[in-house]
Amino acid sequence: MDKGINSLISTYQEQIRKGDIQETYAFLLKYVMRLKAHCEKTFSEGYSFGNVSPGYMDFTYFPFFNEYLRKEKLRFGIVLNHSEMRFEFWLMGQNSETQKKYWNLMKESFWNQERIDMPKYAVLEVVLVDKPNFDDLDTLTTKITEEAVCASEEILNYLIN
């Protein structure tokens, strides 16, 4: 750390006192929970959904999987990337061994063609919505869901075939 922890805590306190961070973070968490509920209704039958993981103000996501993914120790995730403020679709391994196995299988794929190194938390990451408009949540939810359905079908087809 370039700055001492007390300096960082002082900055943190200033931001907390303003209240904007708490209000925004609470809004984002509630929205991701609403998005998860919508996805549970929208995705084809056969998917199980996990709980929303709030993360550490870096990534907020919820996982979901079908029987094939479960058997392969994989899961999909719809992720809110806080630093980029965009929604992403991830294929994740249950552990680092699974992650490496599927990275090696998919590192030459369409989704990873721009990558040299494996992502930190996923086998692959697809941007669903860049620069989301939170003033129109219905349209945003529809767009995220449509893109996620498409990505899940394409990735499953790639894995199974």
C-alpha positions as CSV (number, residue, x, y, z in Angstrom):
1,M,0.0,0.0,0.0
2,D,1.3,3.4,-0.9
3,K,-0.8,5.2,1.7
4,G,-0.9,4.2,5.3
5,I,-4.0,2.3,6.5
6,N,-5.0,5.3,8.7
7,S,-5.1,7.6,5.7
8,L,-7.2,5.0,3.8
9,I,-9.6,4.6,6.7
10,S,-9.9,8.4,6.9
11,T,-10.9,8.6,3.2
12,Y,-13.3,5.6,3.8
13,Q,-14.9,7.4,6.7
14,E,-15.4,10.6,4.7
15,Q,-17.2,8.6,1.9
16,I,-19.3,6.7,4.5
17,R,-20.4,9.9,6.2
18,K,-21.7,11.3,2.8
19,G,-24.0,8.3,2.5
20,D,-23.8,7.9,-1.3
21,I,-21.8,4.7,-1.2
22,Q,-24.2,2.9,1.1
23,E,-27.3,4.1,-0.8
24,T,-25.7,3.1,-4.2
25,Y,-24.4,-0.3,-2.9
26,A,-27.8,-1.1,-1.4
27,F,-29.5,-0.3,-4.7
28,L,-27.1,-2.4,-6.7
29,L,-27.5,-5.4,-4.4
30,K,-31.3,-5.1,-4.5
31,Y,-31.2,-4.9,-8.3
32,V,-29.0,-8.0,-8.6
33,M,-31.5,-9.9,-6.3
34,R,-34.3,-8.7,-8.5
35,L,-32.4,-9.8,-11.6
36,K,-31.8,-13.3,-10.1
37,A,-35.5,-13.7,-9.4
38,H,-36.3,-12.7,-13.0
39,C,-33.7,-15.1,-14.4
40,E,-35.1,-18.0,-12.3
41,K,-38.4,-17.4,-14.1
42,T,-36.9,-16.8,-17.5
43,F,-34.2,-19.5,-18.0
44,S,-35.4,-22.9,-19.3
45,E,-36.2,-25.5,-16.7
46,G,-33.4,-27.6,-15.4
47,Y,-31.3,-24.7,-13.9
48,S,-30.7,-24.4,-10.2
49,F,-29.7,-21.0,-8.8
50,G,-27.5,-20.1,-5.9
51,N,-27.7,-17.2,-3.6
52,V,-26.5,-13.7,-4.5
53,S,-23.0,-13.2,-3.3
54,P,-22.5,-9.5,-2.5
55,G,-18.7,-9.7,-2.8
56,Y,-16.4,-7.0,-1.5
57,M,-17.6,-4.1,-3.6
58,D,-15.7,-5.7,-6.5
59,F,-18.1,-8.3,-7.9
60,T,-21.7,-9.1,-7.0
61,Y,-23.0,-12.2,-8.6
62,F,-25.3,-15.2,-8.5
63,P,-24.4,-18.7,-9.8
64,F,-26.6,-21.1,-11.6
65,F,-26.1,-24.5,-13.2
66,N,-27.9,-27.4,-14.8
67,E,-27.2,-31.1,-14.4
68,Y,-24.4,-31.2,-17.0
69,L,-22.5,-28.3,-15.4
70,R,-23.0,-29.7,-11.9
71,K,-21.5,-33.1,-13.1
72,E,-18.5,-31.2,-14.6
73,K,-18.1,-29.1,-11.5
74,L,-18.9,-25.9,-13.4
75,R,-21.4,-23.1,-13.0
76,F,-22.4,-20.0,-14.8
77,G,-22.6,-16.7,-13.0
78,I,-24.2,-13.4,-13.9
79,V,-21.8,-10.8,-12.4
80,L,-22.0,-7.1,-11.7
81,N,-18.4,-5.9,-12.1
82,H,-18.3,-2.8,-9.8
83,S,-15.1,-1.3,-11.0
84,E,-16.1,-1.5,-14.7
85,M,-19.8,-1.0,-13.8
86,R,-21.0,-3.6,-16.3
87,F,-22.7,-6.9,-16.3
88,E,-20.7,-10.0,-17.2
89,F,-21.4,-13.7,-17.8
90,W,-18.9,-16.0,-16.3
91,L,-18.2,-19.8,-16.6
92,M,-16.6,-20.7,-13.3
93,G,-15.0,-23.9,-12.0
94,Q,-15.9,-25.3,-8.6
95,N,-12.2,-25.3,-7.6
96,S,-8.9,-24.2,-9.1
97,E,-8.2,-27.7,-10.5
98,T,-11.5,-27.6,-12.5
99,Q,-10.8,-24.0,-13.4
100,K,-7.4,-24.8,-14.9
101,K,-8.8,-27.9,-16.7
102,Y,-11.5,-25.9,-18.5
103,W,-9.2,-22.9,-19.1
104,N,-6.9,-25.3,-21.0
105,L,-9.9,-26.6,-23.0
106,M,-11.3,-23.2,-23.8
107,K,-8.3,-20.8,-23.9
108,E,-8.4,-21.0,-27.7
109,S,-12.1,-20.5,-27.9
110,F,-13.9,-17.5,-29.4
111,W,-14.6,-16.1,-25.9
112,N,-10.9,-16.2,-24.8
113,Q,-9.3,-15.1,-28.1
114,E,-8.2,-11.8,-26.6
115,R,-6.8,-13.3,-23.4
116,I,-3.3,-14.5,-22.7
117,D,-3.9,-15.5,-19.0
118,M,-6.7,-17.2,-17.3
119,P,-9.2,-14.8,-15.6
120,K,-8.8,-14.7,-11.9
121,Y,-12.2,-16.1,-11.0
122,A,-13.5,-17.7,-14.1
123,V,-12.7,-19.9,-17.1
124,L,-14.2,-17.2,-19.4
125,E,-15.9,-13.9,-19.1
126,V,-18.4,-12.4,-21.5
127,V,-19.7,-8.8,-21.3
128,L,-23.5,-8.8,-21.3
129,V,-24.1,-5.1,-20.9
130,D,-21.5,-2.4,-20.8
131,K,-22.6,0.9,-19.3
132,P,-26.0,-0.2,-17.9
133,N,-28.8,2.3,-17.7
134,F,-30.1,1.9,-14.2
135,D,-32.8,4.5,-14.9
136,D,-34.6,1.9,-17.0
137,L,-34.5,-1.3,-15.0
138,D,-37.0,-3.2,-17.1
139,T,-35.1,-2.7,-20.3
140,L,-31.8,-3.5,-18.5
141,T,-33.2,-6.7,-17.0
142,T,-34.5,-7.8,-20.4
143,K,-31.2,-7.1,-22.1
144,I,-29.1,-8.9,-19.5
145,T,-31.4,-11.9,-19.5
146,E,-31.5,-12.2,-23.3
147,E,-27.7,-11.9,-23.5
148,A,-27.2,-14.4,-20.7
149,V,-29.6,-17.0,-22.3
150,C,-27.7,-16.7,-25.6
151,A,-24.3,-17.0,-23.9
152,S,-25.3,-20.0,-21.8
153,E,-26.7,-21.8,-24.9
154,E,-23.5,-21.1,-27.0
155,I,-21.1,-22.1,-24.2
156,L,-23.1,-25.3,-23.4
157,N,-23.1,-26.2,-27.1
158,Y,-19.3,-25.7,-27.2
159,L,-18.7,-27.8,-24.1
160,I,-21.0,-30.7,-25.1
161,N,-19.9,-30.9,-28.7
